Amino acid sequence: MAASSRTVSASLLFMFFLFGFSAAKELLVGGNVNAWKIPSSEADSLNNWAEKSRFNVGDHLVWKYDGGKDSVLQVNRQDYANCNSSNPIEKYSDGNTKVKLDRPGPFYFISGAKGHCEKGQKLVVVVITPRRRYSAVSPAPSPAPSSAELEESPAVAPTSSAPVLQTGFATALGLLATISVAFLM
């Protein structure tokens, strides 16, 4: 009975370490409530916030705003550049918008309020590509971006290998715990 209890404890500990380090995050756009507004200056732009942040596949962006006066439109690159709100990919107007970043690459958002996008109320976030270190099959390389795409996309800081190290450490710790329990039986 004691060995069975140890096995369950070790398994739960392993699951905690394995999944505890890879949880998706909810990121409040702009870092605070009511950041979805016309910026007072270029330095106050949401793109400055986005350039300093790291976005991963599975993360969620969260907007808090007055849904009676504004909305969030997810658009393509061209509509973002031209502040074209006539054909959005998605339209959100609930005042508490949550969007899942479900793929790597850029996501483009503009305000749905008339004239706000032209005054700078827009946002580009670039989701980093997840690293697959132990994959048996390598994905095809991404095509090189055009110079126009490079000019419009915000810079992204280089990624750290810390999550890979944490996951590797958690896996090794879990395996060690499992092997230890097996020898104690």
Secondary structure in CASP SS format (residue, H / E / C, confidence):
PFRMAT SS
TARGET T0000
AUTHOR 0000-0000-0000
METHOD secondary structure of the structure
MODEL  1
M C 1.00
A H 1.00
A H 1.00
S H 1.00
S H 1.00
R H 1.00
T H 1.00
V H 1.00
S H 1.00
A H 1.00
S H 1.00
L H 1.00
L H 1.00
F H 1.00
M H 1.00
F H 1.00
F H 1.00
L H 1.00
F H 1.00
G H 1.00
F C 1.00
S C 1.00
A C 1.00
A C 1.00
K C 1.00
E E 1.00
L E 1.00
L E 1.00
V H 1.00
G H 1.00
G H 1.00
N C 1.00
V C 1.00
N C 1.00
A C 1.00
W C 1.00
K C 1.00
I C 1.00
P C 1.00
S C 1.00
S C 1.00
E H 1.00
A H 1.00
D H 1.00
S C 1.00
L H 1.00
N H 1.00
N H 1.00
W H 1.00
A H 1.00
E H 1.00
K C 1.00
S C 1.00
R C 1.00
F E 1.00
N E 1.00
V C 1.00
G C 1.00
D C 1.00
H E 1.00
L E 1.00
V E 1.00
W E 1.00
K E 1.00
Y C 1.00
D C 1.00
G C 1.00
G C 1.00
K C 1.00
D C 1.00
S C 1.00
V E 1.00
L E 1.00
Q E 1.00
V E 1.00
N C 1.00
R H 1.00
Q H 1.00
D H 1.00
Y H 1.00
A H 1.00
N H 1.00
C C 1.00
N C 1.00
S C 1.00
S C 1.00
N C 1.00
P C 1.00
I C 1.00
E E 1.00
K E 1.00
Y E 1.00
S C 1.00
D C 1.00
G C 1.00
N E 1.00
T E 1.00
K E 1.00
V E 1.00
K E 1.00
L C 1.00
D C 1.00
R C 1.00
P C 1.00
G E 1.00
P E 1.00
F E 1.00
Y E 1.00
F E 1.00
I E 1.00
S E 1.00
G C 1.00
A C 1.00
K C 1.00
G C 1.00
H C 1.00
C H 1.00
E H 1.00
K H 1.00
G C 1.00
Q C 1.00
K E 1.00
L E 1.00
V E 1.00
V E 1.00
V E 1.00
V E 1.00
I E 1.00
T C 1.00
P C 1.00
R C 1.00
R C 1.00
R C 1.00
Y C 1.00
S C 1.00
A C 1.00
V C 1.00
S C 1.00
P C 1.00
A C 1.00
P C 1.00
S C 1.00
P C 1.00
A C 1.00
P C 1.00
S C 1.00
S H 1.00
A H 1.00
E H 1.00
L H 1.00
E H 1.00
E H 1.00
S C 1.00
P C 1.00
A C 1.00
V C 1.00
A C 1.00
P C 1.00
T C 1.00
S C 1.00
S C 1.00
A H 1.00
P H 1.00
V H 1.00
L H 1.00
Q H 1.00
T H 1.00
G H 1.00
F H 1.00
A H 1.00
T H 1.00
A H 1.00
L H 1.00
G H 1.00
L H 1.00
L H 1.00
A H 1.00
T H 1.00
I H 1.00
S H 1.00
V H 1.00
A H 1.00
F H 1.00
L H 1.00
M C 1.00
END
